[in-house]
Amino acid sequence: MDTQFITFSETPLQPGMMATQDGTLLDAYSNTVVTVAKKVSQSVVQIKVSGRSSTQESAKNNPATRRPPGRGESDGGTGSGFIISTDGYIITNNHVVAGASNIQVSLPDSNEYEATLIGRDPATDIAVIKIYADGLKAIRFADSKQVQVGQIAIAVGNPYGFQYSLTAGVVSALGRTLRSESGRLIDDVIQTDAALNPGNSGGPLVNSNGDVIGVNTAVILPAQGICFAVSSNLAALVAGKLIMHGRVRRGYLGIAGQLINLTERIKQYNQLTTKSGVMVVSVEPDGVAGNSELHEGDIIVEFNGQPVATVDDLHRLLTDDSIGRLTQLTVLRQNRKKGIMVTPGEMK
């Protein structure tokens, strides 16, 4: 019986060929990063803030905005941002500019400009500032829904005041959530191992085309290579509202609530899909919200037909579209389902 061998190449593997192939791959990766660096370099800025009052200690002490010793005023800090329009709009993090009376922007050409705060949103840690300068180059947004785990992620910013530094890695995970300073959850957060340090906050996380897939916002300090960015789709949505209205409008029910677990018996009796709800601890009467039908002790389990299992679910459903609109809540009152009507107001 003849034995036949299958070969995959007519060219025999020569000594050193594997090293050559690895070198080619390395060159391709390096070329990608170098190309991206050149493309985005003129769009990333350094932000210096000063004039925080003593009442803004939480913002000043945020490790992402703290200057290293000897690098700035005791009431100041630095961060990063990126230009999104040729007329001077810049996205950064809320915690970079919160409470600052003076905001200075340094461009890659070393020119400095005083910036105007357009609006900030603590719930997503996004802020927009504006400078008046000529010849600005804007960076583009990518669709963060198309981002995949494992793809190249490149972070650009100004860590510890060192202007324009670049780190590269991959997208480590998608769909993470972060708790913002306002207490709300930030959804669709991108996790990356591209190294971030204090001062990177507000800078762009870009893909291999040099388009923004996220806004760098947080690190886990004791960890290595666990960094987070607000997704580009959320950042673009919030930035648009800040530019148009100076704020992001959100609904408000005028209640204090807490999570409560439901017994299996109550769940089955009321045909509920969730194992918990939001118990109303207190109701603010005659406030900005029409909530007179809500009673202390009610357990909210649905908002306009959508299940509510946690306070975060309620926050997510209280969008600007809900403001001033008569909406049905489903509550458990004395352990029985009851539909009531409320009119969310606008959160101030």
RAHU-V929930 format. One record per run of one state. SS is the DSSP state (2 for helix, 1 for strand, 0 for the rest). FROM is the first residue (numbers start at 0). LEN is the number of residues. If there is no record, write none. Layout:
ss | from | len
SS | FROM | LEN
SS | FROM | LEN
This chain:
ss | from | len
0 | 0 | 16
2 | 16 | 24
0 | 40 | 3
1 | 43 | 7
0 | 50 | 3
2 | 53 | 7
0 | 60 | 16
1 | 76 | 7
0 | 83 | 5
1 | 88 | 4
0 | 92 | 1
2 | 93 | 4
0 | 97 | 4
1 | 101 | 5
0 | 106 | 5
1 | 111 | 3
0 | 114 | 1
1 | 115 | 6
0 | 121 | 4
1 | 125 | 5
0 | 130 | 10
1 | 140 | 1
0 | 141 | 2
2 | 143 | 3
0 | 146 | 5
1 | 151 | 6
0 | 157 | 1
2 | 158 | 3
0 | 161 | 3
1 | 164 | 15
0 | 179 | 5
1 | 184 | 8
0 | 192 | 11
1 | 203 | 3
0 | 206 | 5
1 | 211 | 8
0 | 219 | 7
1 | 226 | 5
2 | 231 | 14
0 | 245 | 5
1 | 250 | 2
0 | 252 | 2
1 | 254 | 7
0 | 261 | 2
2 | 263 | 6
0 | 269 | 6
1 | 275 | 8
0 | 283 | 6
1 | 289 | 1
0 | 290 | 8
1 | 298 | 5
0 | 303 | 2
1 | 305 | 2
0 | 307 | 3
2 | 310 | 7
0 | 317 | 2
2 | 319 | 3
0 | 322 | 3
1 | 325 | 8
0 | 333 | 2
1 | 335 | 8
0 | 343 | 1
1 | 344 | 2
0 | 346 | 2
